[in-house]
Amino acid sequence: MTTLITGAAGFIGMHVAASLLDRGERVVGIDNFTPYYSLDLKRARVARLEALSGQSFSFLNVDFGDANALSHALSGATVDRIVHLGAQPGVRYSLDNPSAYIHSNISGHLNILELARHRAVAHLVYASSSSVYGMRTDTPFRVADRADTPISLYAATKRADELMSETYAHLFRIPQTGLRFFTVYGPWGRPDMAVWKFTEAVLRGHPIDVYNDGDMLRDFTFIDDIVNGVILALDRPPEDDGREKPGGFTTPHRLYNIGNNRPEQLTDLIQTIEAACNRKAEINLLPMQDGDVYQTFADIGDISRDLGFAPKTPMTAGIPAFVNWYADEWAKR
């Protein structure tokens, strides 16, 4: 079994690849090293996979937003399943560089759908986002809720991906699972995310910017739990049985929330980081940023019922794991 993983130099992509390799599968990883954040970090992730895998992992530097380049790069590769995690991430950056989101998240997603169609893959699992829910006041967020009021271009592209996937599931019966991720963190994480930025600032004695005066709620989800959910989904593609699935589809396509099912105050996150670093944070309070949402809270009833997903890592365990990795491995580079 060979699984193609897009965004293999990314945070979640690296961990999913490592998990599949660990159980003896073959992985083809692709990434094009966009400079949205540290290229050294992305290259280090790929190097880690290469060191772990022997001959079971191959990596291709290719932009999946370029249909011709993607087709050429994979011309000789076997692809049985796809885990499509590559994307242009970030809510705030979408205000500055919207075209990057159309290229990677719209054109790129279409290219992956076409690849899945013409290769007749057994299952396409793709990354969506909790951002599709917009500025909701009713919680928890349920997959059955309407998701047609995004407040950032990033969120709009992710909702568009879900709708394009449904079209391809209808027309070509491609088994697909879309996963709406909720604030993923952990070792090898992203430097643009709060957990990394706050930890780095506290350890260096720098002030941290805290938006909405710290009054924000996030369903922080540890990477090990996320990987477990991705693998559970990958191993059980939806049936083409005409029955309604999470997301409201009767095609072989479903949507799941994948989160910790426990929103945490931003101030509690800061206190947990302070405890793990054994230092106090210097806080710079700021108003809410354009495109940000006040809260996220995943209802995970569907994925728990269907796949047995059960997050196990509280923030009090996950944050020290990240801080230890950062202090021991990354801060020394």
C-alpha positions as CSV (number, residue, x, y, z in Angstrom):
1,M,0.0,0.0,0.0
2,T,1.4,3.4,-1.1
3,T,0.0,6.6,0.3
4,L,0.7,10.0,-1.3
5,I,0.9,12.7,1.4
6,T,0.8,16.3,0.3
7,G,2.4,18.8,2.6
8,A,4.9,16.1,3.8
9,A,7.3,18.9,5.0
10,G,4.5,20.4,7.0
11,F,3.6,19.8,10.7
12,I,0.7,17.3,10.4
13,G,2.0,15.8,7.2
14,M,5.3,14.8,8.7
15,H,3.7,13.1,11.7
16,V,1.1,11.3,9.5
17,A,3.9,10.1,7.2
18,A,6.0,8.9,10.2
19,S,3.0,7.0,11.6
20,L,2.4,5.2,8.3
21,L,6.0,4.4,7.8
22,D,6.2,3.1,11.4
23,R,3.6,0.4,10.5
24,G,5.5,-0.7,7.4
25,E,3.7,1.2,4.7
26,R,5.2,3.1,1.7
27,V,4.8,6.8,1.5
28,V,5.4,9.3,-1.3
29,G,5.6,12.8,0.2
30,I,5.4,16.0,-1.8
31,D,6.0,19.6,-0.8
32,N,7.3,22.7,-2.5
33,F,8.8,24.5,0.5
34,T,6.8,27.7,0.3
35,P,8.5,30.4,2.5
36,Y,5.5,31.1,4.6
37,Y,7.6,30.0,7.6
38,S,11.0,28.6,8.3
39,L,12.4,26.5,5.4
40,D,15.0,25.1,7.8
41,L,12.1,23.6,9.8
42,K,10.5,22.1,6.8
43,R,13.7,20.6,5.6
44,A,14.4,19.2,9.0
45,R,11.1,17.4,9.0
46,V,11.8,15.8,5.7
47,A,15.3,14.8,6.9
48,R,13.7,13.2,9.9
49,L,11.4,11.1,7.7
50,E,14.2,10.1,5.5
51,A,16.3,9.0,8.5
52,L,13.4,7.0,9.9
53,S,12.2,5.3,6.8
54,G,14.9,3.5,4.8
55,Q,13.6,2.8,1.3
56,S,9.9,3.1,2.2
57,F,9.8,6.9,1.9
58,S,10.4,9.0,-1.2
59,F,10.1,12.7,-1.4
60,L,9.3,15.0,-4.4
61,N,9.8,18.7,-4.4
62,V,6.7,19.8,-6.5
63,D,4.0,22.3,-6.3
64,F,0.6,20.5,-6.4
65,G,-1.0,23.8,-7.4
66,D,0.8,23.3,-10.8
67,A,-1.2,20.6,-12.6
68,N,1.5,19.9,-15.2
69,A,4.3,19.7,-12.7
70,L,2.3,17.4,-10.4
71,S,1.4,15.0,-13.2
72,H,5.1,14.9,-14.4
73,A,6.5,14.4,-10.9
74,L,4.1,11.5,-10.2
75,S,4.2,9.9,-13.6
76,G,6.3,6.9,-12.4
77,A,4.8,6.7,-8.9
78,T,2.2,4.2,-7.5
79,V,-0.6,5.9,-5.6
80,D,-3.1,3.8,-3.8
81,R,-4.4,6.4,-1.3
82,I,-4.0,10.1,-0.8
83,V,-3.8,12.2,2.4
84,H,-4.0,15.8,1.2
85,L,-2.7,18.0,3.9
86,G,-0.8,20.5,1.9
87,A,-2.3,24.0,1.8
88,Q,-1.6,27.7,2.3
89,P,-2.4,28.0,6.0
90,G,-3.1,31.0,8.2
91,V,-6.0,33.3,8.6
92,R,-4.2,36.6,8.9
93,Y,-1.8,36.0,6.0
94,S,-4.8,35.6,3.7
95,L,-5.5,39.3,4.1
96,D,-2.0,40.1,2.7
97,N,-1.5,37.5,0.0
98,P,-4.9,36.2,-1.2
99,S,-3.7,34.8,-4.5
100,A,-1.5,32.2,-2.6
101,Y,-4.7,30.7,-1.2
102,I,-6.4,30.5,-4.5
103,H,-3.3,28.8,-6.0
104,S,-2.8,26.2,-3.3
105,N,-6.2,25.7,-1.7
106,I,-8.4,26.0,-4.7
107,S,-6.4,25.1,-7.8
108,G,-4.3,22.7,-5.7
109,H,-7.3,20.9,-4.3
110,L,-8.7,20.5,-7.8
111,N,-5.5,19.0,-9.0
112,I,-5.5,16.5,-6.2
113,L,-9.1,15.6,-7.1
114,E,-8.1,15.1,-10.7
115,L,-5.2,12.9,-9.6
116,A,-7.6,10.8,-7.4
117,R,-10.0,10.5,-10.3
118,H,-7.6,9.3,-12.9
119,R,-5.6,7.1,-10.6
120,A,-8.8,5.6,-9.1
121,V,-7.5,5.9,-5.6
122,A,-9.1,3.8,-2.9
123,H,-9.6,6.9,-0.6
124,L,-8.8,10.6,-0.5
125,V,-8.5,12.1,3.0
126,Y,-8.1,15.9,2.9
127,A,-7.7,18.7,5.4
128,S,-10.4,21.1,6.1
129,S,-10.5,23.5,9.0
130,S,-12.6,24.7,12.0
131,S,-12.4,28.1,10.4
132,V,-15.3,27.1,8.1
133,Y,-17.7,27.7,11.0
134,G,-17.1,31.4,11.1
135,M,-18.0,33.6,14.0
136,R,-20.5,31.3,15.7
137,T,-21.9,31.9,19.1
138,D,-23.5,28.5,19.6
139,T,-21.2,25.7,20.6
140,P,-20.0,23.0,20.2
141,F,-19.6,23.3,16.4
142,R,-21.4,20.4,14.7
143,V,-20.7,19.0,11.3
144,A,-24.4,19.3,10.6
145,D,-24.3,23.0,11.3
146,R,-24.4,25.4,8.3
147,A,-20.9,26.6,7.3
148,D,-21.6,29.3,4.7
149,T,-20.5,32.4,6.6
150,P,-16.7,32.3,6.5
151,I,-15.0,35.5,7.8
152,S,-11.6,34.9,6.1
153,L,-10.5,34.0,2.6
154,Y,-8.6,31.0,4.1
155,A,-11.9,29.7,5.6
156,A,-13.7,30.3,2.3
157,T,-11.2,28.2,0.4
158,K,-11.5,25.4,2.9
159,R,-15.3,25.4,2.5
160,A,-14.9,25.5,-1.2
161,D,-12.6,22.4,-1.0
162,E,-15.4,20.5,0.8
163,L,-17.9,21.4,-2.0
164,M,-15.5,20.5,-4.8
165,S,-14.9,17.2,-3.1
166,E,-18.6,16.5,-2.9
167,T,-19.0,17.3,-6.6
168,Y,-16.2,14.7,-7.4
169,A,-17.7,12.2,-5.1
170,H,-21.0,12.6,-6.9
171,L,-19.7,12.5,-10.4
172,F,-16.8,10.0,-10.1
173,R,-17.7,8.1,-6.9
174,I,-14.3,8.9,-5.3
175,P,-14.3,7.9,-1.6
176,Q,-13.4,10.9,0.4
177,T,-13.1,12.1,4.0
178,G,-12.7,15.8,4.9
179,L,-11.3,16.5,8.3
180,R,-12.0,19.8,10.0
181,F,-8.9,20.3,12.2
182,F,-9.1,22.3,15.4
183,T,-6.0,24.2,16.5
184,V,-3.3,21.5,16.3
185,Y,-0.1,21.8,18.3
186,G,2.8,19.7,19.4
187,P,6.5,18.9,18.7
188,W,7.6,20.0,15.2
189,G,4.7,22.4,15.1
190,R,4.2,25.6,13.2
191,P,6.1,28.8,14.2
192,D,3.1,31.0,13.2
193,M,0.8,29.3,15.8
194,A,0.2,30.6,19.3
195,V,1.8,27.7,21.2
196,W,5.1,28.1,19.3
197,K,5.1,31.9,19.4
198,F,4.3,32.1,23.1
199,T,6.8,29.5,24.1
200,E,9.6,31.1,22.1
201,A,8.8,34.6,23.5
202,V,8.6,33.4,27.1
203,L,11.9,31.5,26.9
204,R,13.6,34.5,25.3
205,G,12.1,37.0,27.6
206,H,10.2,38.8,24.9
207,P,6.6,40.1,25.2
208,I,3.8,38.2,23.6
209,D,0.9,39.7,21.6
210,V,-2.4,38.5,23.0
211,Y,-5.5,39.4,21.0
212,N,-8.9,40.4,22.3
213,D,-7.3,41.0,25.6
214,G,-6.9,37.2,26.0
215,D,-10.6,36.5,25.9
216,M,-10.5,33.8,23.3
217,L,-11.3,30.1,23.4
218,R,-9.6,27.4,21.3
219,D,-10.0,23.7,21.1
220,F,-6.3,23.0,21.3
221,T,-5.6,19.4,20.0
222,F,-2.4,17.6,20.4
223,I,-0.7,16.2,17.3
224,D,-0.7,12.5,18.5
225,D,-4.5,12.7,18.8
226,I,-4.8,14.3,15.3
227,V,-2.6,11.7,13.7
228,N,-4.6,8.9,15.3
229,G,-7.8,10.4,13.9
230,V,-6.3,10.8,10.4
231,I,-5.2,7.2,10.3
232,L,-8.5,5.9,11.6
233,A,-10.3,7.8,8.9
234,L,-7.8,6.7,6.2
235,D,-8.2,3.0,7.0
236,R,-12.0,3.2,6.8
237,P,-13.2,4.9,3.6
238,P,-16.9,5.8,3.4
239,E,-19.2,3.3,1.6
240,D,-21.0,4.2,-1.6
241,D,-24.2,2.9,-0.2
242,G,-26.6,5.9,-0.7
243,R,-26.9,6.5,3.0
244,E,-26.5,9.9,4.5
245,K,-23.1,10.6,6.1
246,P,-21.7,13.3,8.3
247,G,-21.8,16.5,6.2
248,G,-25.3,15.5,4.8
249,F,-23.9,13.7,1.7
250,T,-25.3,10.5,0.3
251,T,-22.2,10.0,-1.9
252,P,-19.0,8.2,-0.7
253,H,-18.0,11.5,1.0
254,R,-18.1,12.5,4.6
255,L,-16.9,15.3,6.9
256,Y,-15.7,15.1,10.5
257,N,-14.6,17.5,13.2
258,I,-11.3,16.4,14.7
259,G,-10.5,18.2,17.9
260,N,-10.0,17.8,21.6
261,N,-13.7,18.5,22.4
262,R,-12.5,20.9,25.2
263,P,-12.1,24.6,24.5
264,E,-9.4,26.4,26.6
265,Q,-9.1,30.1,27.4
266,L,-6.1,31.7,25.8
267,T,-5.1,32.9,29.3
268,D,-5.0,29.3,30.5
269,L,-2.8,28.4,27.6
270,I,-0.4,31.1,28.6
271,Q,-0.3,30.0,32.2
272,T,0.4,26.4,31.2
273,I,3.3,27.6,29.0
274,E,4.6,29.7,31.9
275,A,4.5,26.6,34.1
276,A,6.3,24.4,31.6
277,C,8.9,27.1,30.9
278,N,9.2,28.0,34.6
279,R,9.1,31.7,33.6
280,K,6.4,34.4,33.6
281,A,5.2,35.9,30.3
282,E,5.3,39.6,29.5
283,I,1.9,40.2,27.9
284,N,1.0,42.9,25.3
285,L,-2.8,43.0,25.1
286,L,-4.3,43.9,21.7
287,P,-7.8,44.1,20.1
288,M,-9.2,41.2,18.0
289,Q,-7.6,40.8,14.6
290,D,-9.6,40.9,11.4
291,G,-10.5,37.3,10.3
292,D,-10.1,35.8,13.8
293,V,-12.9,34.0,15.5
294,Y,-13.7,34.3,19.2
295,Q,-14.0,30.6,19.9
296,T,-13.7,27.1,18.5
297,F,-15.2,23.9,20.1
298,A,-15.4,20.6,18.2
299,D,-18.4,18.3,18.5
300,I,-16.7,15.0,17.8
301,G,-19.7,12.7,18.2
302,D,-19.7,11.7,14.5
303,I,-16.0,10.6,14.3
304,S,-16.1,9.0,17.7
305,R,-19.2,7.0,16.8
306,D,-18.0,6.0,13.3
307,L,-14.3,5.5,13.9
308,G,-13.7,5.3,17.6
309,F,-11.8,8.5,17.8
310,A,-11.0,9.6,21.4
311,P,-8.5,12.3,22.1
312,K,-6.3,11.5,25.1
313,T,-3.9,14.4,25.6
314,P,-4.9,17.3,27.8
315,M,-3.2,20.6,27.5
316,T,-1.4,20.0,30.8
317,A,0.4,17.1,29.1
318,G,0.7,18.4,25.5
319,I,2.2,21.8,26.3
320,P,5.1,20.4,28.3
321,A,5.8,17.9,25.5
322,F,6.0,20.8,23.0
323,V,8.1,23.0,25.4
324,N,10.6,20.2,26.0
325,W,10.9,19.5,22.3
326,Y,11.4,23.1,21.5
327,A,14.0,23.7,24.3
328,D,15.9,20.4,23.7
329,E,15.8,20.2,19.9
330,W,14.8,23.4,18.1
331,A,16.1,26.2,20.3
332,K,19.7,24.9,19.9
333,R,19.7,25.0,16.1
